[in-house]
Amino acid sequence: MRKFIVAGNWKMNTTVPQGVELAKAVAEKSKELPANVELVVAPPFTHLVCVADALKGSKVALSAQNCADKEKGAYTGEVSVDMLVSAGCSYTILGHSERRQYYGETDAKLVEKVKLALAAGLKVILCVGENLEEREAGRHFAVVTEQIKNVLYQFSAAEMASIVVAYEPVWAIGTGKTASAEQAEEIHACIRNVLEEKFGKAVADDTTILYGGSCKPSNAKELFAQPDIDGGLIGGAALKADDFIAIAESF
């Protein structure tokens, strides 16, 4: 049975002290959540060690927001997977739409990052999704299918056990727009079908697929009621512990 996950991507927000307080609040409020719902928080790199300490003894997992595509060496400003593991991470987010849009991350580079992350023992939250132009042109299914095939088809069925997929309707991130539950579900079902074509029904059924487009307490219950939506990759609402927990309680 696949796992339900609510992951909070803090992006470039909070100072280290603010992040520690937020993490402590999330850890404390998470105690009443059902055992089959996993919480993950992804603070900035600067916060990881301190947030890991704040989460000790809780069931909240720590994620990075990215990792380098090289193992180590003269790559100023980059952060390796071994550094993330040593800081206490068990997850990393890869391929977020902002990384693709602003920093030119390609599917080929993401394959290298996923390889390194899995080899280090990290679980991966891989983001896929279409922008507004692609959605309006009716290419959303094709775009997401291509992203899945370009990256995940390079891995084995066994490796898929450590990979979570997050669908981001890029046109709904930070815009206040939200895909309807039906729009989100049809893409999630498409992703599961594309995975089934390569890995078989059992792997596709076991893969957690998250919704990542302006998910908040007011719409989480309707989204999570869909058969192929297994949680959320949360942006702005993850910066308030009460909102983040309310989303997780929507299950």
C-alpha positions, -999 to 999 in steps of 0.1 A, spaced: 0 0 0 15 33 -10 24 60 15 6 93 20 31 122 22 27 159 29 60 177 21 67 213 29 91 232 5 102 263 24 120 276 -7 142 307 1 122 317 32 129 320 69 162 327 88 178 299 107 162 308 140 128 312 123 132 278 106 141 261 139 109 275 155 88 264 126 103 229 126 97 226 164 61 236 159 55 212 131 71 184 151 49 191 181 17 193 161 25 162 141 21 139 171 -17 133 165 -14 125 128 -23 90 116 7 66 112 1 62 74 7 100 68 44 110 66 54 146 70 85 160 53 100 195 56 125 210 31 143 240 45 171 259 29 206 243 30 217 267 57 191 254 81 195 216 76 217 207 106 197 229 131 164 217 117 175 181 119 182 187 156 148 203 161 131 173 146 149 147 167 124 123 183 96 133 159 82 114 129 89 144 106 115 136 79 141 162 66 146 169 30 169 192 10 155 213 -18 181 202 -44 215 186 -47 246 188 -69 250 167 -100 286 159 -90 298 137 -62 324 161 -48 352 184 -60 358 220 -71 322 231 -76 319 263 -56 285 269 -41 272 233 -47 260 209 -21 267 171 -25 244 142 -16 269 131 11 267 165 27 229 162 28 230 128 44 256 139 70 233 169 78 204 145 86 184 145 53 165 114 42 149 131 11 158 156 -15 135 174 -39 147 174 -75 135 190 -107 113 216 -91 98 239 -117 117 269 -103 150 250 -108 140 241 -143 128 276 -152 154 299 -134 185 277 -134 181 257 -167 179 223 -151 174 196 -178 160 161 -177 195 148 -185 210 166 -155 182 153 -133 190 118 -142 225 123 -128 212 139 -96 187 111 -90 214 85 -95 237 102 -69 208 107 -45 197 71 -46 233 58 -43 237 79 -12 205 64 3 183 94 -1 147 92 -12 138 115 -41 108 137 -47 109 143 -84 89 172 -98 72 172 -131 46 196 -147 35 219 -174 35 257 -177 5 279 -187 14 280 -224 17 242 -225 -16 237 -206 -34 261 -229 -20 244 -260 -34 211 -247 1 196 -243 0 190 -206 -2 152 -209 25 151 -235 49 173 -215 45 154 -182 48 120 -200 80 132 -217 95 143 -183 86 110 -167 101 90 -196 133 111 -198 141 107 -162 124 78 -144 126 54 -173 164 54 -167 159 36 -134 148 2 -122 116 -10 -106 136 -16 -74 149 20 -75 113 33 -79 106 23 -43 128 53 -32 112 78 -56 81 100 -51 66 119 -80 53 154 -75 30 169 -101 33 207 -103 9 226 -126 34 254 -130 7 279 -139 -8 274 -104 23 280 -83 22 312 -64 -5 326 -87 -35 318 -65 -48 296 -92 -54 259 -84 -61 230 -107 -95 216 -100 -95 182 -83 -106 167 -115 -78 184 -135 -52 172 -109 -66 137 -108 -65 132 -146 -28 141 -147 -20 120 -116 -37 90 -133 -17 97 -165 15 96 -145 5 63 -129 -3 49 -164 31 60 -178 48 44 -148 28 12 -154 39 10 -190 75 8 -179 75 -8 -145 42 -28 -143 11 -23 -123 25 -32 -89 52 -5 -90 28 21 -104 3 13 -77 29 16 -50 44 49 -62 33 80 -42 23 109 -64 19 143 -48 0 174 -60 21 206 -59 0 235 -70 -13 260 -44 -25 232 -21 -39 247 11 -62 237 40 -93 249 21 -88 226 -9 -66 198 4 -95 175 14 -111 176 -20 -77 170 -37 -66 142 -14 -100 124 -19 -90 117 -55 -78 81 -61 -44 89 -75 -35 119 -54 -14 107 -24 -6 140 -7 10 173 -15 42 192 -21 33 224 -2 48 258 -7 35 289 10 11 270 34 42 251 47 55 282 63 27 282 89 27 252 111 -11 253 117 -18 254 80 7 227 72 -7 203 98 -43 212 87 -34 200 52 -20 167 66 -52 163 87 -72 165 55 -66 127 50 
